[in-house]
Structure formats: C-alpha cells, structure tokens
C-alpha cells in the first residue's frame, strides 16, 4: 500500500496523549525477553510468522500490570480497536478474543500517532485494488466511498487505477503468508481510519480545539510587562497560612464528629447493621420532638438550620414573634421557583412579586434599590433564577440579624432542654466508637515533682524498707 503525502487540504493530526501510552505498552509487548512470546502459527495450511494468540496477550497483560482478567480484556480490546494489534482469521472484527485466535502486531508505519491523517488518495487506491481483486464485490459503505472518491478525484483516477494494478502485480510475487499479513494490515488500518457506519471512531476528538503544542514565545518588552503584571497580581492575592487552615479543619472535624454515624455510632441502634429502624423514625423530616444532636446541629450554621424542615419550622415561629416571618416565606418561595417546573415559572414569578415585592404588597420585604431594579428587569423575561439577587439579600439579612438572636432565644434553649436523648437498645458492633481510649501521659511530659511522686508511689513499699 503506497502511503503518499496528504492532500493540501489536510491538516496535521494533533497527538492524543493516550496513543503514546498505548504505543509504550505495545513496545513492551514486543520485547524479545520479557514480552509476549511470538511464534510461527499455522492458519489452515498457511504458516504465519511472529503470531500471538489472544490467550497469550491476556496472560501477559495480567502478569505485567497486576490487573484482573476483565481489565486485561478491556485493555486488549482497546489496543485492537486502535489498530496496534490485528486479527488474522476475521480481520473485520476488531476485538480481542481470549482464546487461540491469532493476532499480529501492526507495523509502526501504520500506527495512529503519525503526524498526517490518512489521505483520500491512499484510500481510493486501496478501494480500487480491492474492487479489482474481488471484481466489484465491495461492502455497501465501501461502494459508497468508492463512488464519492471517483467523483471527487476524477481528474487523477487513472493514477489511482494504475497504482492499484501495480500493487496487485507486486503482491503476486509474494508468498501466501506474506500476502495474508499485508492484506490484514491494510484492512485493519482502514477500519480504524474509515470505520463502517455504526462503529465508534476511536480517532474522533470532539469539538475543534486549539493546538496543545507549545508555541514559541517572543521575549520582548510586552512579554516582560505581562509577566510582571501577573507576578504583582499573585503577590496581592489573599492567602491563608497552612496552620490557620489546618486549625479550621480540625475545628470542623471535632464539631461534626459526634454527628457522624460511622465515627460515633447511632442511637438507639444502627439501622445499617441491624433490623431496627427507630433511628430513621426519630430523624424523620417532621417529628414532634427532635433529637438533641439534631437541635445542636442547627447552631453550626444558618444553612444547617434552613436545610432541616423541623428547624426551619421553629425558626418561622421565632420570626413570627419578631414580626419578620415574611423574610423566610420569601426565601422559601424563591426556592420553590428555582426548583419547580418550567411550565409554572411565569405564574410563580408573578405570585412572588405580587405577594412580596409589589408596592403595597401584603407581605412586603425590604430590599435595596439596586436589587429591586435588577429584579424588575427580570420581570420582562421571567426565568427561574431572576430572584436570586433578592433571595441572597434576604438570606444575608436573616443570617446576620435574625439567626444569632434565634440561637440566644428562649425558644432554642427550650428545644435543647426538651430534645430527646435516646437510650441504646442494641449492643454496638464496634465498641470503640463511643468510648475513645485515653492513653497515659508520657513521663517526659510530666513536671519533675510529679514524676518524682510517681516514681515514689511506684516503689513506695520497697523504698521504705530500704531506708529502715
């Protein structure tokens, strides 16, 4: 097969990173000492040199990379589909069969990492050669490509036919095994580069992107100005010391550890390892008296309080006493708008505006003028996110004003006092979950007097006898 240069309209193919990884695997597989054992195999009456079986490939991948048979089969199928291995018995089926099916390694000349893609002239020569050899018995998609190329490069079709006949004439002088190997090589190459309809194209890279190759940078004055500006911005960027971030992480972990069912266990019993579902019933979205851990969690953050339906209901009772319940009602209406159905968006927007934002509204909420202007602009074309600015304004107002007063109120203190602390009904499977071990302090960390007293206490009777 004559692989000539690409047509002028062709563009260089960008190197895909996974191809180089595959080629390193293929090179390791062909190592004469530690690679797959290649030997001459008989296919019917034809002897094929340097052939390997699907079983040998699977065993080598499993031993080389310490992977399971399923992973080795998947990796082998990828190598075959990318054309680095090709079958000798059924060249149209680019899959790896984990049996005695014969395969050969593709010549590096046909690897997919070549800079230029397959040219249409070469594909036309291949189809013409196949058409002459089989007397027009091409597959449907090959006939379609053959007719398209005949019309597209009709001005040089004589060259295509002449090249095809010369290659067929040269093939007659080869041995039968070599002719079979070269035919399978070509067929595999074109099955990868021109896949049949319905077969995934392994070379498809998705939408057009810019080249990933490094471009030469001109070290001029503009470049140095840009680099200085980037360094100045980097110096002015706010950073947090690792000690501060680690301290915050430890504080977060110690705060949430009693509420983690894996680290601290569940009361009254663990529903994941027992048949008792009391834990789910006591932590249902709506309960009369919540558990103490649940009430304590409301004090962690304002978001924790809003995410709990029971906590939000008690927060609403507190806001009614403060005559500001419309703030939470407005926030809930915005959440319903954001997560509701698309067909109800215009009606919900109009209902929220008439109830909370319109002049003289029954439950009017106080937002600043700029937020109100952006909200009124969104009313022209209603969508589910048009009230995000107003919702954020009310959210921050409740977080900074109402939420701290709720935590200090008698309502929250009464909830903490009346909260349920369930008794354990099942023995824990992991007893170390709830009772952390306390190790004895190291003698090196104790004061000198304390260490002396400890030593005297340890040897008290013996030392007394010695003095006597």
C-alpha positions in Angstrom: 0.0 0.0 0.0 1.5 3.3 -1.1 1.1 5.9 1.6 1.6 9.2 -0.2 1.5 12.7 1.3 -1.7 14.1 2.4 -3.8 16.4 0.2 -3.2 20.1 0.5 -6.5 20.4 2.3 -5.4 18.0 5.1 -4.3 19.3 8.4 -1.8 17.8 10.9 -3.4 15.5 13.3 -2.9 16.6 16.9 -1.1 13.9 19.0 -3.5 12.4 21.5 -1.9 11.6 24.9 -3.4 8.1 25.2 -1.9 7.0 21.9 1.7 7.4 23.2 0.7 5.4 26.3 -0.7 2.6 24.2 2.4 2.6 22.0 4.6 2.2 25.1 2.5 -0.9 26.0 2.9 -2.3 22.5 6.7 -1.8 22.5 6.9 -3.6 25.9 4.8 -6.5 24.5 7.3 -6.9 21.6 10.3 -7.1 23.9 12.2 -10.3 22.9 13.0 -11.2 26.5 10.0 -10.1 28.6 7.3 -9.5 26.0 4.6 -11.8 24.6 6.1 -14.9 23.1 5.7 -14.8 19.4 6.0 -17.9 17.3 5.1 -19.2 13.8 1.4 -20.4 13.8 -0.5 -22.4 11.2 -3.7 -20.8 9.9 -5.3 -23.7 7.9 -2.5 -24.5 5.6 -0.7 -21.2 5.8 2.2 -20.6 8.2 2.1 -17.1 9.8 5.4 -16.0 11.4 5.5 -13.9 14.6 1.9 -14.5 15.5 0.4 -14.5 19.1 -2.8 -15.8 20.5 -5.5 -13.9 22.4 -4.7 -16.1 25.5 -1.0 -15.1 25.4 -1.9 -11.4 25.2 -4.3 -11.7 28.1 -1.9 -13.6 30.3 0.9 -11.1 29.6 -1.3 -8.0 30.5 -2.4 -9.7 33.7 1.1 -10.5 34.8 2.7 -7.3 33.6 0.3 -4.8 35.2 -1.2 -6.9 38.0 -4.7 -6.4 36.8 -7.8 -8.6 36.6 -8.8 -10.6 33.6 -11.7 -8.2 32.9 -9.3 -5.2 32.9 -6.8 -7.0 30.7 -9.5 -7.9 28.2 -10.7 -4.3 28.1 -7.1 -3.0 27.5 -6.6 -5.7 24.8 -9.8 -4.6 23.1 -8.6 -1.0 23.1 -5.3 -2.0 21.5 -7.1 -3.9 18.8 -9.6 -1.2 18.1 -6.8 1.4 17.7 -5.1 -0.9 15.2 -2.0 -1.8 17.2 -3.0 -5.5 17.0 -4.9 -7.0 14.2 -6.6 -10.4 13.8 -5.6 -12.8 11.1 -8.8 -15.0 10.9 -11.5 -12.4 10.9 -9.9 -9.0 10.0 -13.3 -7.2 10.1 -13.8 -7.9 13.8 -11.5 -5.6 15.7 -12.0 -7.2 19.1 -9.7 -9.3 21.3 -10.8 -12.9 21.7 -9.4 -14.6 24.8 -8.8 -17.9 23.0 -6.5 -19.4 20.4 -7.4 -16.7 17.8 -4.2 -15.5 16.0 -3.1 -11.8 16.1 -0.1 -9.9 14.9 1.4 -6.6 15.9 0.8 -3.8 13.5 3.9 -2.3 11.7 4.8 1.1 13.3 4.4 2.7 9.8 0.6 2.2 10.3 0.4 3.4 13.9 -2.2 6.1 14.8 0.5 8.5 16.1 1.5 9.5 12.6 1.5 13.3 12.1 -0.7 13.3 9.0 -4.1 11.7 8.8 -4.9 9.0 6.2 -5.1 10.6 2.7 -8.1 10.2 0.4 -5.8 9.2 -2.5 -4.5 6.3 -0.5 -8.0 5.2 0.5 -9.0 5.4 -3.2 -6.1 3.2 -4.2 -7.0 0.7 -1.5 -10.6 0.5 -2.6 -9.7 0.3 -6.3 -7.3 -2.6 -5.6 -10.0 -4.4 -3.6 -12.5 -3.7 -6.3 -10.2 -5.2 -9.0 -9.3 -8.2 -6.9 -12.9 -9.1 -5.9 -14.5 -8.0 -9.2 -16.7 -5.3 -7.7 -17.7 -7.3 -4.5 -17.3 -4.4 -2.1 -19.3 -3.8 1.1 -22.1 -1.2 0.9 -20.2 1.6 2.8 -17.1 0.8 0.7 -19.1 1.1 -2.5 -20.4 4.5 -1.4 -16.9 5.8 -0.5 -15.7 4.4 -3.8 -18.3 6.3 -5.8 -17.7 9.5 -3.8 -13.9 9.4 -4.3 -14.4 8.6 -8.0 -16.4 11.8 -8.4 -14.1 13.9 -6.1 -10.7 13.0 -7.6 -11.9 12.1 -11.1 -9.1 14.1 -12.6 -6.5 11.7 -11.2 -8.5 8.4 -11.3 -6.1 7.0 -14.0 -3.3 7.3 -11.5 -5.4 5.5 -8.8 -6.2 2.6 -11.1 -2.5 2.3 -12.2 -1.2 2.3 -8.6 -3.8 -0.4 -7.7 -2.8 -2.7 -10.6 0.9 -2.2 -9.8 0.4 -3.2 -6.2 -1.6 -6.2 -7.2 1.1 -7.3 -9.6 3.7 -6.9 -6.9 1.6 -8.9 -4.5 1.5 -11.9 -6.8 5.2 -12.4 -6.3 5.0 -12.7 -2.5 4.4 -15.8 -0.5 0.9 -16.7 0.6 1.6 -16.0 4.3 3.0 -12.5 3.4 0.1 -11.7 1.2 -2.3 -12.6 4.0 -0.4 -10.5 6.6 -0.2 -7.4 4.3 -3.9 -7.7 3.4 -4.9 -7.8 7.1 -2.6 -4.9 7.9 -4.2 -2.7 5.3 -7.8 -3.7 6.2 -7.2 -3.0 9.9 -5.6 0.4 9.1 -8.6 1.5 7.1 -11.2 0.0 9.5 -9.6 2.3 12.1 -9.3 5.4 9.9 -12.5 4.9 7.9 -14.8 2.9 10.3 -18.0 1.4 8.9 -21.4 3.0 9.8 -22.4 2.4 13.4 -18.8 1.6 14.6 -17.3 4.2 17.0 -14.4 6.3 15.6 -11.6 5.9 18.1 -9.8 8.9 16.5 -12.6 11.3 17.0 -11.6 14.2 19.3 -14.8 16.1 19.7 -15.3 19.8 19.0 -12.4 21.7 17.4 -9.9 23.0 19.9 -6.8 25.0 19.7 -3.4 23.2 19.3 -2.0 21.9 22.6 1.6 22.2 21.3 3.8 24.7 22.9 4.2 27.9 21.0 7.4 29.9 20.8 7.1 33.0 23.0 8.9 36.1 21.9 10.9 37.6 24.8 10.1 41.2 24.1 9.1 44.2 26.2 5.4 43.3 26.1 6.1 39.8 27.4 8.1 41.0 30.4 5.4 43.6 31.2 2.7 40.9 31.1 4.9 38.6 33.3 5.5 41.5 35.9 1.8 42.2 36.0 1.0 38.5 36.7 3.6 38.4 39.5 2.1 41.6 41.0 -1.4 40.1 41.0 -0.1 36.9 42.5 1.6 38.8 45.3 -1.6 40.7 46.1 -3.7 37.6 46.2 -5.1 36.7 49.6 -3.6 33.6 51.0 -4.2 31.6 54.2 -1.4 30.0 56.2 -1.4 26.3 56.4 -1.6 26.5 60.3 -4.8 28.5 60.0 -6.4 26.2 57.5 -5.4 23.1 59.5 -6.8 24.6 62.6 -10.1 25.3 60.9 -10.1 21.8 59.5 -9.6 20.3 63.0 -12.3 22.5 64.4 -14.7 21.4 61.7 -13.9 17.7 62.3 -14.3 17.9 66.1 -17.6 19.8 65.6 -19.1 17.3 63.3 -17.6 14.1 64.7 -20.4 13.4 67.3 -22.9 13.8 64.4 -21.2 11.2 62.2 -22.9 7.8 62.5 -19.7 6.0 61.4 -17.3 7.7 63.7 -19.6 8.0 66.8 -22.3 5.4 66.2 -26.1 5.7 66.2 -28.7 5.8 68.9 -30.8 4.0 69.7 -29.4 1.5 67.2 -27.5 1.4 63.9 -30.1 0.8 61.1 -27.3 -0.1 58.6 -26.2 -3.2 60.6 -29.5 -4.1 62.4 -33.1 -4.5 61.5 -34.2 -1.8 63.9 -35.4 1.4 62.0 -36.1 3.5 65.1 -33.2 5.8 64.1 -34.9 6.7 60.8 -38.3 7.3 62.6 -36.7 9.7 65.2 -34.9 11.6 62.5 -37.8 11.9 60.1 -38.3 15.2 58.2 -41.2 16.1 60.5 -41.2 14.9 64.2 -42.8 16.3 67.3 -39.7 16.3 69.4 -36.3 16.2 67.6 -33.2 14.5 68.9 -30.6 16.6 70.8 -27.9 16.0 68.2 -30.3 17.4 65.6 -31.0 20.5 67.5 -27.3 21.1 68.3 -26.6 20.9 64.6 -28.8 23.9 63.9 -26.3 26.0 65.8 -23.4 25.1 63.5 -24.5 27.3 60.6 -27.5 29.1 59.2 -27.6 26.7 56.2 -27.9 23.7 58.6 -31.0 25.3 60.1 -32.6 26.0 56.8 -31.9 22.5 55.4 -33.8 20.9 58.3 -37.6 21.1 57.9 -38.1 20.9 61.7 -35.5 23.6 62.3 -37.0 25.9 59.7 -40.4 25.5 61.2 -39.2 26.5 64.7 -37.2 29.4 63.1 -40.5 30.5 61.4 -42.2 30.5 64.8 -39.4 32.7 66.2 -39.7 35.1 63.2 -43.5 35.5 63.7 -42.8 36.7 67.2 -40.3 39.2 65.8 -42.8 40.2 63.0 -40.4 39.3 60.3 -41.8 35.9 59.1 -42.2 37.3 55.6 -38.4 37.1 55.1 -38.3 33.3 55.5 -41.6 32.9 53.5 -40.0 34.9 50.6 -36.8 32.7 50.8 -39.0 29.5 50.6 -41.0 31.0 47.6 -37.7 31.7 45.8 -36.6 28.1 46.4 -39.9 26.8 45.1 -39.4 28.9 42.0 -35.8 27.7 41.4 -36.6 24.0 41.8 -40.2 24.0 40.4 -41.4 23.0 37.0 -40.6 25.1 33.9 -44.3 25.5 32.9 -45.1 27.1 36.3 -42.3 29.7 36.2 -44.2 32.7 34.9 -47.1 32.1 37.3 -44.7 31.6 40.3 -42.8 34.8 39.4 -45.9 36.8 39.2 -47.2 35.4 42.5 -44.0 36.1 44.4 -43.8 39.6 43.0 -47.4 40.4 44.0 -47.1 39.0 47.4 -43.6 40.2 48.5 -42.2 42.9 46.1 -45.0 44.9 44.6 -45.9 48.3 46.1 -48.4 47.8 48.9 -47.8 44.0 49.0 -49.4 42.1 51.8 -46.1 40.6 53.0 -43.6 43.2 51.6 -39.9 42.5 52.1 -37.3 45.2 52.4 -34.6 45.0 49.7 -32.2 47.7 48.4 -32.9 49.8 45.3 -30.3 48.2 43.1 -31.5 44.7 43.8 -35.1 45.9 43.1 -34.0 47.3 39.7 -32.4 44.1 38.6 -35.4 42.1 39.8 -37.8 44.4 37.8 -35.7 44.0 34.7 -36.0 40.2 35.1 -39.8 40.5 35.1 -39.8 41.3 31.4 -38.5 37.8 30.6 -39.3 35.6 33.6 -37.0 32.7 34.4 -36.3 30.6 37.5 -33.1 32.5 38.5 -34.4 36.1 38.3 -35.0 36.4 42.0 -31.5 35.1 43.1 -30.2 38.6 44.0 -33.3 39.4 46.1 -33.1 36.0 47.7 -29.4 36.4 48.6 -30.1 39.8 50.1 -32.9 38.4 52.4 -30.7 35.4 53.2 -27.8 37.5 54.4 -30.2 39.7 56.4 -31.6 36.7 58.3 -28.1 35.2 58.7 -26.6 38.3 60.2 -29.6 39.6 62.2 -32.3 37.0 62.9 -30.2 33.8 63.2 -27.9 35.0 66.0 -30.9 36.2 68.0 -32.7 32.8 67.4 -29.7 30.9 68.9 -29.9 33.2 72.0 -33.7 33.0 72.3 -35.7 31.0 74.9 -37.2 29.0 72.0 -33.9 27.5 71.0 -32.8 26.9 74.6 -36.1 25.2 75.4 -35.7 23.0 72.3 -32.2 22.0 73.6 -33.6 21.2 77.0 -36.6 19.2 75.7 -34.7 17.4 73.0 -34.7 13.6 73.1 -31.5 11.7 74.0 -32.4 8.0 73.0 -31.1 5.1 75.1 -29.0 2.4 73.4 -31.1 -0.7 72.7 -28.6 -2.8 70.7 -25.0 -3.6 71.6 -22.6 -1.8 69.4 -20.7 -3.9 66.9 -17.7 -1.6 67.2 -17.4 -0.8 70.9 -14.5 1.6 70.4 -16.8 4.1 68.5 -18.3 5.9 71.5 -15.6 5.5 74.2 -12.3 6.9 73.0 -9.2 5.5 74.6 -7.2 7.8 76.8 -3.5 6.9 76.9 -1.4 7.6 79.9 0.8 10.7 79.7 4.4 10.3 78.8 6.8 10.7 81.8 8.9 13.0 79.7 5.9 15.5 79.6 5.3 15.4 83.3 6.8 18.0 85.7 9.8 16.9 87.8 7.9 16.9 91.1 5.0 14.9 89.5 7.4 12.4 88.0 9.2 12.0 91.4 6.0 11.4 93.2 5.0 8.8 90.5 8.3 7.0 90.9 8.0 7.1 94.8 4.5 5.8 94.6 5.6 3.0 92.3 8.4 1.9 94.6 6.9 3.0 97.9 7.0 -0.1 100.0 10.3 -1.1 98.6 11.9 2.2 99.3 10.6 2.4 102.8 12.1 -1.0 103.6 15.4 0.2 102.2 15.5 3.3 104.5 14.6 1.2 107.5 
